[in-house]
Amino acid sequence: MTDADQSRPEGKPWIMGIHAYVPGKAVSADGTQLIKLSANENPLGTSEAAHAARKAVADSAEYPDPDARELRLKIGEVHGLDPARIVCGTGSDELLNLAAQGFAGPSDEVLFSKFSFSVYYIAARRCGATPVEAPDNDYATDVDALLAAVSDKTSVVFLANPNNPTGTYLPRSEVKRLHAGLPSDVLLVVDQAYAEYLEADEDDGGMELAMAHDNVLVTRTFSKIYGLAGERIGWATGAPHLIDVLNRIRGPFNVTSSGQAAAAAALDDQEFVSRSRDHNAQELARFTAAVEALGNHGLRPIPSKANFLLVLFEGAVTAEQALNAISDAGYAVRHLPGQGLPNALRITIGHRADMDQIAATLRALCGERA
Ligand SMILES: *Cc1c(COP(=O)(O)O)cnc(C)c1O
């Protein structure tokens, strides 16, 4: 046999630059199950109406509606949007990947802020484009830095607002300034996965930009406040020619029948959404204050508008020590050294008793009275 006979299919170099997703761990070192506060899931679960609608879909022998018609009509109704300008996806993850694939290729750059959502890097790599990270401003998005990083190769800009993993929020005026500074042939994707956690009068203006301009897509998800992460449903809205591109390359049956039914019912249960929002606002404020009180030990919360808090460890207590202590207390939270955050933990806001216990664990670790 010659060497040539032993050749094998090799992944493309730009694909081999991607590391497979490493989920947060859900069991402790001794094998006990941990309470999961590592994936920004809704601690209140799912709307009962959504759960019932999901279970009522009996026939799994038939393909789902490829156009998710009922669901798009419902989304249009709730958000005041034209259903023809909405496309649903297998989670917003699929849509973020399609946005990169549809509008960027091997000679292009895909731009986003440092410490933003990990999917953007993967989405850029997957289509052979070059991911470009703009510097942050103390963990928050810096519009000037993003605009300064735009080159004639930039074709897509991703902005998560509020951002994951930092929880930071870019106000409406700044989102507007970012859009105004981009060339009109650059696609701006405003990823609003946590938008429902904002207060009623808070709105980053992304939807308005998507309605008024030809180069803005907004993505939303049912995975976070709606509590349907397991069903994998997201949606995007924007100008018709943008939606047309995503429709050409999405999976034809990309949202399951149970997912479509559950999401439509979830939209009808806005009471569950407000209850989830209120719970989060209360517990996020309490937990943030508890971490702030440990400022003299080097703990620093990054102000969050999402359903999690990024806690920096800038003193003697390290993020790793805190991760282990929190794990010993029975909880899984997210350590993200792979995302350039070795000195931080991202902690999802759970039930009050759980947040109190984590706060007590941090106090004990700092040598304060728990
Ligand atoms: C969780 C999250 C999503 C949602 O992903 P799905 O695929 O819809 O579950 C999208 N963007 C950001 C920034 C997120 O944190």
The ligand as an ORCA input file, in Angstrom:
! r2SCAN-3c Opt
* xyz 0 1
  C     -29.128     31.411     24.767
  C     -28.792     32.328     23.684
  C     -29.351     32.183     22.426
  C     -30.435     31.181     22.203
  O     -30.061     30.078     21.547
  P     -31.180     29.048     21.087
  O     -30.503     28.349     19.985
  O     -32.364     29.833     20.626
  O     -31.473     28.192     22.263
  C     -29.021     33.080     21.424
  N     -28.180     34.099     21.672
  C     -27.650     34.296     22.889
  C     -26.784     35.470     23.133
  C     -27.923     33.406     23.915
  O     -27.371     33.573     25.114
*
